[in-house]
Amino acid sequence: MTSTEQNYLLCMQDFILSIGIKLEYKSLDQPTFLPGLDLGPNCIYIDQEKLLYPGDLLHEAGHLAVTTAQQRAAIGSAASEQPWPTDGEEIAAVLWSYAAAIHLNIPLDIVFHAGGYKNDSNWLIENFSAGNYIGLPFLQWAGLCYDSQQASRHQSPAFPAMRRWMRE
């Protein structure tokens, strides 16, 4: 990881901690969906030796953030509802990570890197940069943000500004 990527990683870690998601640093010996990351009850496990893409941390935080508090507390246990994440939560986590990247001033290609997103990274960046916010109805329904129409009614900033970062 370059020193620039390391700086972005530190910025993301500080942000994730500030919104109430715990980070636990440990060796992950089992296979994980994303290298060096796994999810637990309201936490992200990080294996710093295996982490390949620092931007994946924001995506994983997005999964926890768009999940209900009850479900978030059960992640990684037998009490976790299945299927998890739902398709809606997956799309919402992608868009949440975009909002977080904008908020933190992190380049989009750090979060939407070429090694992930089923080779659709450029497509996601292009759409989000053009204001095509796939997943916005879910984030709005969950009370996390406003679209431009609702923002005007509430005299609040529109997405990608967030009303709050964690779903209740």
C-alpha positions in Angstrom: 0.0 0.0 0.0 1.4 3.4 -0.9 1.8 6.2 1.6 -1.1 8.1 0.0 -3.4 5.0 0.3 -2.3 4.6 3.9 -3.3 8.2 4.6 -6.7 7.6 3.0 -7.1 4.4 5.0 -6.4 6.3 8.3 -8.9 9.0 7.3 -11.6 6.2 6.6 -10.8 4.5 9.9 -11.2 7.7 11.9 -14.5 8.4 10.1 -15.9 4.9 10.6 -15.0 5.0 14.3 -16.7 8.5 14.6 -20.0 7.2 13.3 -20.1 4.3 15.8 -18.7 1.3 14.0 -15.9 -0.5 15.8 -12.8 -1.7 14.1 -10.9 -4.7 15.4 -7.5 -5.5 14.1 -6.7 -9.2 14.0 -5.4 -12.0 11.8 -8.1 -13.4 9.5 -7.2 -17.0 8.8 -10.5 -18.0 7.2 -11.3 -17.0 3.6 -13.1 -13.7 3.4 -15.2 -12.1 0.6 -12.8 -9.1 0.5 -9.1 -9.6 1.2 -8.3 -8.6 4.8 -11.8 -7.6 5.9 -14.7 -9.4 7.6 -17.8 -8.2 9.4 -18.9 -8.9 12.9 -21.5 -7.5 15.3 -21.3 -3.8 14.7 -17.7 -4.1 13.8 -15.3 -4.6 11.0 -12.4 -7.0 11.4 -9.2 -5.8 9.6 -6.2 -7.9 8.8 -3.7 -5.3 7.8 -1.4 -7.8 6.3 -4.0 -9.1 3.9 -5.9 -5.8 3.1 -5.4 -5.1 -0.6 -7.7 -2.2 -1.3 -8.2 0.5 1.4 -11.4 1.7 -0.2 -13.0 -1.7 0.5 -13.2 -0.5 4.2 -15.7 2.2 3.3 -17.8 -0.4 1.4 -17.9 -2.7 4.3 -18.8 0.1 6.7 -21.6 0.9 4.3 -23.0 -2.5 4.8 -23.2 -2.0 8.5 -24.4 1.6 8.2 -27.4 0.7 5.9 -28.5 -2.3 8.1 -30.9 -1.9 10.9 -29.4 -1.5 14.4 -30.9 -4.9 15.4 -29.5 -6.7 12.4 -26.1 -4.9 12.7 -25.8 -6.2 16.3 -26.3 -9.8 15.0 -23.9 -9.8 12.0 -21.7 -12.9 12.1 -23.9 -14.8 14.6 -26.7 -17.4 14.3 -29.2 -14.6 15.1 -28.3 -12.7 11.8 -31.3 -12.6 9.5 -30.8 -14.2 6.1 -30.3 -13.4 3.4 -28.0 -10.6 4.4 -27.3 -8.2 2.9 -30.4 -8.0 0.8 -30.0 -6.7 -2.8 -31.3 -3.4 -1.7 -28.8 -3.1 1.1 -26.0 -4.1 -1.3 -26.9 -1.3 -3.7 -27.4 1.1 -0.8 -24.0 0.2 0.7 -22.3 1.1 -2.7 -24.0 4.5 -2.8 -23.3 5.1 0.9 -19.6 4.5 0.2 -19.8 7.1 -2.6 -21.3 9.6 -0.2 -18.6 8.8 2.4 -15.9 9.2 -0.2 -17.3 12.6 -1.2 -17.6 13.7 2.4 -14.0 12.6 3.2 -12.6 14.0 -0.1 -11.2 10.6 -1.1 -10.8 10.0 -4.8 -13.5 7.7 -6.2 -11.0 5.3 -7.8 -9.7 4.5 -4.3 -13.2 3.3 -3.2 -14.4 2.0 -6.6 -11.1 0.4 -7.6 -10.5 -1.7 -10.7 -10.1 -4.9 -8.6 -13.7 -4.9 -7.4 -17.3 -4.2 -8.2 -17.5 -7.0 -10.8 -15.6 -4.8 -13.3 -18.2 -2.1 -13.0 -16.1 0.4 -11.1 -15.8 2.9 -14.0 -19.5 2.6 -14.7 -20.4 3.4 -11.0 -18.0 6.4 -11.0 -19.5 7.7 -14.2 -23.1 7.3 -13.0 -22.5 8.7 -9.6 -20.5 11.6 -10.9 -23.3 12.4 -13.3 -25.9 12.4 -10.5 -27.4 9.0 -11.3 -27.6 7.8 -7.8 -28.6 4.1 -8.1 -29.8 3.2 -4.6 -30.9 6.6 -3.5 -34.6 5.6 -2.9 -33.3 3.0 -0.3 -31.0 5.5 1.5 -33.9 8.0 1.5 -36.4 5.4 2.8 -34.0 4.5 5.5 -33.9 8.1 6.6 -30.2 8.7 5.8 -30.5 11.4 3.2 -32.8 13.5 1.0 -33.1 13.6 -2.8 -33.2 17.1 -4.3 -37.0 17.3 -4.1 -37.2 16.4 -0.4 -34.1 18.5 0.4 -35.8 21.6 -1.0 -39.0 20.9 1.1 -36.9 20.4 4.3 -34.4 23.2 3.5 -31.6 20.7 3.8 -28.7 19.7 1.5 -29.5 17.0 -1.0 -27.5 13.8 -1.5 -24.6 13.2 -1.5 -24.9 15.1 1.8 -26.2 12.7 4.5 -28.7 13.5 7.2 -27.1 10.8 9.3 -24.6 8.0 8.6 -26.2 5.1 10.4 -29.6 3.5 10.0 -31.6 3.1 13.2 
